[in-house]
Amino acid sequence: MIKDVFTPESSVQEPTSKCSPNGNGKASPRRSSQVDNAFFADPNEPTNEGVDLPRIEAAVRSILAAVGEDPDREGLLETPGRVARMYAEMFAGLHSDPGRHLAKVFTEDYDEIVLVRDISFCSMCEHHLLPFTGRAHIAYLPSGKVVGLSKLARVVEEVSRRPQVQERLTQTVADLVEDRLSARGVAVVCEATHSCMTMRGVRKPGSLCLTSAMRGIFRDDPKSRAEVLGLINRDA
């Protein structure tokens, strides 16, 4: 067991340079937190550029005051800033092109169904600005080109980061996969729980919304449609 070691304040010496010793006893430059953040940043993640954080903070303060709260009390003092950053994160997909994740493809002599199931997502209902969460299933029939499986999940993640409805989310993902991959067939099925229906209004917890979008052969051929839906709905 490793025990904490107490070092008297008088024995701690301030560093005299911007270097710290490494394992060889030599000095090496310290890396700033900005460099660390840049190093670990995911280039595939959408950014919050274009979001007016101060304006959101002011709006949140107004809402708190309008419902009879004191936005200056301790528990709410930093709430406007937190909400502003939350909206910047939740709506980051507004200022990016999710189709860019499908730009890199690989030539493969494969002409059967490719299916990725249970891609989790969380989006924001544009009617009440309340979240809806669920899973997306994406299937496509290649025409000589396939894409990395994680890229399909990235498309769902980025499309979901904007105010919208589930129907549009489903169609947007299907159109992107069909267009960018020139797929012979695309099937997208989404299932989600909407908090605007479970925590307010009709208040029906446990209700589930399912939407589907079929393109190409999955829309035109009943047998192909039945095959892909069978794969999506089969027990794991």
Secondary structure by P-SEA (a helix, b strand, c coil): cbbbbbbccccccccccccccccccbbbbbbcaaaaaaaacccccccccccaaaaaaaaaaaaaaaaccccccccccaaaaaaaaaaaaaacccccccccccccccccccccbbbbcccccccccccccbbbbbbbbbbbbbccccccaaaaaaaaaaaacccccaaaaaaaaaaaaaacccccbbbbbbbbbbccccccccccccbbbbbbbbcccccccaaaaaaaaaaaaccc
